[in-house]
């Protein structure tokens, strides 16, 4: 224990001394972050190479241990190779961040170099060899390598993403370091424990200059260093222990940066923006937007990091029967916290997924009914069969109206129609065949006057939900019940789906229109009609019926729905046959 305290104390005092020197040196070199009035809101240029001071303090904190005669010191001397790898690779990642601080490197180059460093880690023996899935599952190298790269690069950049206000990234790293330190001491992981002790002292000393108002920034060099070394030591801890806590503890202890990174990726994915683009919608930005001062926002997030750290310590006992309860409580707290953030992207995604699951049954039922309607149209042998097949399907799909408008008086007057159908002859030589739903609610919509030149009708007002009493006696309760009109107005209460019709020669035949009430945000029946191309099927069926009926025409009564020229030609053919 003395070795750990010595490493912590030495790194603390070294950080207080070295950070001041690095700050003044950076000012003379001009390595400062200048305010831009947008994302960089500090009032004056501030040095941005704090990672250099952190790394020097970390190394200096380990030096006195080599001169002790303790078990920890002996263990360090016996494991110089892994210790050297940790320090060398951490220094390399710090230099990558320093390169970015000074040159503003493009994102893909940074990630390429970070991935290269992660590959070097894997080659040096820092590998994710197992994952927890109720029991430890050993991984082949083809899975171990990409998972190691993902973990190292992900945690490294997670700390970079939360470094948006003074002291936040360093404070979050301090709480995660302390949690992992406790686990390392309990698990007798001496090398990890001494490294984490020195890292904790270096961070605490650095916070003296980095907490609001900061006189030096952590910079990419510092955030990369903190994230990388914590990711590396968590991998080493999982290798040295076969217990689930070796995997669970770092994941939970690093909860805040991981949560913020996950939310950032989800937000940008939903909005269709590049995942690596910058924005001002991180957790700390939302807290600032709600009126918190940077100092208060940092302290609040320190508390959240501390809570994550305490939760991680609950997994020290791998055989604990309460681990499942702890995870459930933690998940509930995270869910409640995300809900309080009120991200518009996540609320929209939640609503989309909820509607999708809610309407899957209706969508399936609607597709089946549309398929049956199409089958009825394909089997129709007369215009009567065709219109009755359409009417039966529309009734089950809860459409409010259907209209077939045909030019040149092509609809037969001898159609056998029930009370839901109306045949209307216009003075312009065309005919309109209209079907109206028996549903009382739909009748109210059908009685509404709708302008004929409007293609789609929508209602924006919100109204109370009610069940459609008129649909109770109809055929498909899954599709027809619980319609939810939104503030029915005197007009504009239907969606109208219009399909033009042509004959086989390509000439205009007429128009078919489907009217669906604006009853839901997600009109299942209308979507089913469109997705299965009902208009094209209706056109094909109508063309077939017209063509098949031509040779069978015997009297002028049966020719009323044909063009005058076609009717005269058929009469002449009949006369020639009679003369022969």
N, C-alpha and C positions, 0 to 999 in steps of 0.2 A: 504493500500500500504506500510505503514511503516513496518508492520509485515513481508511482503515479502522481503523487502530490508534488514531487520535485519537478517532474516534467511539466505539470500544469503551471506551477509558480514561475519556473524559468521562462516558459513561453509567454506567460502573461507580462512579465517585466520586459522581456525582449520585444514584445509587440508594442508596448507603450513607448519604448525607446526608438525602435526601428521605424515605426509608422510615421513618427514625426520627421525623421530624416528623409524618408521616401517622399513625404508630402512636399517638403521644401525643395527637394531635388526635382520633382515633377514640375513644380512651378517654374523653376529656372529653365527647364527643358521645353516648357510650353505644352506638356502632356496634360492638358486640362479639358474639361467638358464645358463647353460654352452654352449658355442659355439660348433657346430659339423661340420662346414664347408659345410653343405648341406642346410638345411632349417633354421638353426640358424647361422646367419652370423655376429653377433656382435663380437667384438674383445676380450672381457673379460667377466667373469661371472657377471651377473646382477641380483639383487633381483627380484623375480617374484610374490610377494604377495601384489601387490598394492591395491587389493580389500579390504584388511583389513583396510588400512588407509582411503580409500574412505568411507567405512561404518561408521567408527568412526567419521569422519568429518560430515557425514550426520546427525547422531544422535546428535552430539554436536551443529549443526546448529539449531536444533529444540528446544533445552533446553531453551534459553532465551525467546521464545515466551510464554512459560507457565507463565512467571512473568509479562506479559503485561496485561493491561486492555483495550483490543481492541476487536472489533467484531470477528476478526480472532482468537484471543486467546480464547475467549469464545466458539467459534464454535469447536475449537480443544478439549477443555475440555469436551464439550458435546458429542464429537465423539471419545472418547478415544479408544473404541473397534476397529473400523476400522483402526485407526492410529496404534494401537498396533499390529493388524494383519499384516499391511503393513511392519512394522519394523521387526516383528518376522519372517515372511516368507522370507523377503529379506535377513535377516541375515542367515536364514537356507540355502537359495540358495547360498549365498556367501561362507558358510562353505563347500557346495558341491564342489564349484570351488577350494577352498583351499585344500580340500582332493585330488582333481585331480592334483593340482600344486605340491603337496608333494609326491604323490604315483603313478602318471601316470596311472590312472584307465582306464580299457578297456571301449570301447564306449558303449556297451550295458548296463553296470552297471550304467554309468553316466546317460544315457537316462531313465533308470528305476527309478533312484532316482529323477531325474528332473520331470518325470511324476507323481511320488508320491507327490512331492511338489505342482505340478499343481492341483492335485486332492484335496489337502488340501486347496488350494486357492478357488476352486469351493465350497467346503464345508463351507468355511468361508464367502461365499456370493459374491465372485468376479467371476461372471458368464457372459458369452456372452449369453444374453437372446434374442437378436434381430439381424437380418442381414438386410442389405439394398438391396432391389431388386425393385427399383422404389418407394417403400414404405416400412415401417418397417414391417418385418415379425417376429412374435413371435415364438420362438423355444421351443420345448418340451425338457425335461431334457436329453432324449436319444441323442439329437443332441447338446444340450448346453454343456454337459460334454466333449465329444470328441473335439468340436471346441475350448473350453477353453484350454484344454490340448495342442492342436495343436498350438494355438496362443502363449501361454506362453512358451512352450518348443522351438517353432520355433524362436521367437524373442530373447530368451535367447541365443540360439546357433548362431543366425545370427551375434550378436556382437562378439562372440568368433571367428567366421570365418574371420571377417575383421580385427582382431587384429594381422595383419601380419607385420606392420611397426610401428615405434615409434609414438605414439600419435594418430594414426588413429581412433581406436575404441572410445577412450575418446573424440576426437574432433567431430566425427559423433554423439555420444551420446549427446554432449553439444548442437549442433544445433537442434537436435530433441527435447531435453528438453526445450530449449527456445521457440520453436514453440508451444509445448504443454502447456507451461506456459502462453503464450499470450492467447491461447484459454481458458484456465482455468480461467484466470482473467476476460476475457470478459464474460464468461459463469457463473461467480460468483460461481465457484467450489473451495471454500476456502481451503479445506483440500488438494486437489490435487495441488493447486497453491502453498501452503506453502511447501509441500514436494518437488515439482519441483524446487522451489527457492533454497532450501537447497541443492538439488542435483546439480543444476547448479553451485553453489559456490564451492562445493566439487570437481567437475570435473575441474573447472578452476584452482583451487589451485593445483590439482594433475598434470595438464598439465605442470606446472612449472618444474616438475621432469621427466615427461614422454615424452615430445616432443624431437625430435631428436637433439642431441644425448641423449638418455634416460639414467637416472641413476637408474630407477626402472621401472619394467614392470607392466602392468595392471594385467597380469596373468589371469587364468581362474576364479579366485575368483572375480576379478574386472569386467571382461567382462560378466560373469554370473549375477553379481549384477546389472550392468547397464541395460542389456537387460531385466532382470526380472522385475525390478521396473518400467521401462517404459511400459512393457506389462501390468503389474498390474494396473497402473494408467490409461492407455488407456481404460481398461475394466471398471474401476470405472467411468470414464468420460462418456462412452457410456450408463452406467446405469442411470446416473444423468441427461441425456439430451435425448430428443426424436427427436432431429434434426439429419439430415444426417451428418452434419459436425462432430458430436461426433464420428462417425465411420470413416469418410474419412480422417480427420486430422491426427490421429496417423498412419494410413496406408501410407499416403503420406510423413509425416515427417520422418518416419523410412524407407524411400525409398531406400537409399543406402545399408544398410545391408540386406534388403529384396531382393533387386535386385541381389546382389552378391551371396546370398544363393541360390536363384532360378537358377542362371546361373551355380553354382557349381553342383546342383542336376541334371540339364539338361545335363551338360557335362559328368558327371560320368555315367549317365544312357545311353547316346548314346555310350560311349566307353565300356560299359559293366563292369564297375568297381563298387565296393561297394560305396554307396552314402556317407558313413561316412569316406572314405579313404582320406588321406591328399595328396595334390598336390601343385604345384607352378604355378597355372593358375588362381588365383583370380585376380580381377581387379587391385589391387595394384601391384601384381607380373608382370602383363603385362606392366604396366607403368614403372616399374623398368627395365624390359627387353628392353624397347625402349630407354633407356638411361637416364631417369629421376633419380635424386638423391632422396633418401628416404624423405628428407625434402621437396623437391619440389613436389613429388608425394602426400605427406600428405596434403600440402597446396591446391593442385589441387582438391583433394577429399573433403577437407573442403568446397571449393567453391561449389562443386556439392551437398554436404549435405545442404549447405545454400540455394541453389536453390530449393531443395526439400522442405525445411522449408518454403520458401516464397510461393511456390505453395500451401502448406497445408493451409496457412493463407487465401487463396482465398476462402476457404470453411467455413469461420467464419459465413458468412451470408447464412443460409440454404435455403432461398428463392431466392438466387441470380440466375439470368437468364443466367449468364455467366459460371456456373459450368461445363456445358457440353463442352464449348469451352476450358476451362482450362484443363479439362481432356484430350481432343483431343491434345492440344499443348503438355501437359506433356507426353502423349503416343508417340507422334512423336519424341520428344526429346530423350526419352528412347530408341526408336527403332534406331534412328540415332547413339546414343552412343554405343549401342550394336554392330551395324554394324562396327563402327570404331575399336572396339576391335578385330574384325576379328578372332573369335574363329573358329578353323577348324571343331570342332564337330557341331557347330550350322550351319555353312555353308553347311556341308554335310547333316544335317537333313533338312535344307531348300530345298536343291536340290532334296533330296529324296521325300519330300512332294510335291514339285512343279511338278516333273515328274509323281508322282502318280496321281495327279489331272489332269494333262495334257493328260495322256494316258488312263483315265478311259473309255472314249467313244470308243477309238480304241480297248481296251481290250474287251469291251462288243461286239463290232461289230465282232471282230476276233473270239470270243467264239461262236457267232451265226453261222458264216460261217463254222467253224469247226464242229459244231453240225449238220448242213445241210449236210456237206460232209460225216460224219459218217452215217447219215441216208441213203444217196445215196449208200454207200458201203454195208450197211445191206440189202438194197433192190435189190442189183445187182444179176442178174440171169446168167450172163455170164462174161467172162473176159473182153469183150468189155465194158459192163456196168460198171464194176469196174474201169477200167482205165479212162473212160470218167468222172465218178463221181469224181475221184481224181483230174483229170486235171482241171475241172471246179472250184473246191474248191481252188486249188493252185493258179490259175489265179487270183481269187478274193483276196486271202491272199498275193499276190505279192511275191510268192516264185520265185526264178530264175530257179531252175531245180528240177526234180524228177527222180529218177532212181530205177528201179526194176530189180535186178540181181537174176536170178533163175538158179539153177544147173541142169545138165542133160537135157538141151534143152527142158524145160517144157513149154515154151511159144509157142502158136500156131502161125504158119506163116500166117494163114488166118485172123488175126485181122484186123479190119477196122479202120485204124488210119488216123488222119488228119495231117496237116503240122507241128503241134507242137510235134508230136511223131516220134521217130525213133526206129526201131527194129534192134538190132545189134547182130549177131551170132559170138561168139568167136570160136577160133580153139580148145578150151579145152572142148567143149560139153556143154557150158553154154550160156545163152541168156541174153542180157541187153535190157530192155525197158526204153527209156529215153524220158521225157517230158521237153520242153524248153519254157520259157515264151516268149510271143510276145512283152513284154515291151522292148523298145530299150535299156534302161539303163540296164535291166536285161540281154539282149542279149550280151551287152559288157562284163558283168560278166561271162556269159555262155561261151563266146569265150576264156576266160582266162584259161590257163593251170593250173590245180590244182593237186597237188601231191595226189595220192590215199591213201597214208598211213597217211594222216593228218586228224584228226577227227574234229577239230574246228579251224576256221580261224578268225583272229581278225586284225584290223588295228589300230594303235596307233596315226598316224599323224592326225592333225586337218586340215580340208579343209573348203571351203565356202559352205554354204547351197545352194541347187538349187532344183527346182521342176522337177519331172521326166516327161518330155513331152510325153514319150512313154506310160505312164499310163493313159493319158487323155481319151482314148476311152474305157477303161476297165470298169468293172462292179461296183466297190466299191471305190469311191473317198475317203471315210473316211479312208480306209486302204492303198490306193495305191498312193495318192498324197503326195507331200512334203517329199519324201524320202531324207535323209540327209547323203549321203556318206561322209566318212572322208578320204580325200586324196587317191583316188583310185590308187592302185599300179598295177604292172603287174601280181601280184599273190596274193594269200591269201586275197580274198575279199568276201568270203562267210562263213557263219556258216554252218556246215554240221551236220544234225541230223540223226543218223544211228540206225535202228532197225533190229535185226536178225529175220529171219522167220523160223518156223519149221512146219512140217506137224503134223497131229493128232497123229502119232506114236512117235513123238519126234525127228524124224530125221531132219537134216538140210535141209531146203527148199531153202534158199537164203537170200537176204538182200534187204531192202528198205531204200533209202536215200532221205532226204529232204534238199535242198540247199536254204538258205535264205540269201539275200545280207546283208552285214554289212552296213545297212543304218541308223540305229538309235542306241543310247545308250541303248534303251529299246525295243528289237525286239518283238513287240506285237504278231505277227503271229506265230513266233517260240514258244513263251511261250504258246499260245493257243493250238498249236499242241501237246506240251509235256504234258500240264495239263490235256488234255482229252484223253490221251493214244491212239493216232491215230494209232500208229504202231501195237498195239494189235488188234484193230478193223480191220485193213487191213489184218492181218494174219488170223483172224477168217473168214473174208469174202472169202479170197483166198482158205482156206481149204474147206469151204462149197461148193464153185464153183467146185473145183476139184472133190470132193466126189459126187456131184449131177450129174456131167457130165459122170461118169463112166458107168452107165447102158444104157445111150442113145447112146453110141458109135456104129456106124454102118460101117464106112469105115475107112481105114487106114489113110485117110487125116485128120480125126478128132483125131487121136491118136498121132500126131507128138509131142505133148507137154507132153506125158506121158513117164514114164520110160520104157525101152525096156521089162523088165520082166513083168510088169503089162500089157503091150500091148499084149504079147504072150498069157498070161492067158485068156484074154478076147476073142481073136481069137479062141482059143481052145473051149471055152464055146459056141461060135456062131456055130462052126462046129458040136458039139454034138446035139445042138437044131435042126440043119438042117437034121441030120441023123434020128432023132426021127420022 
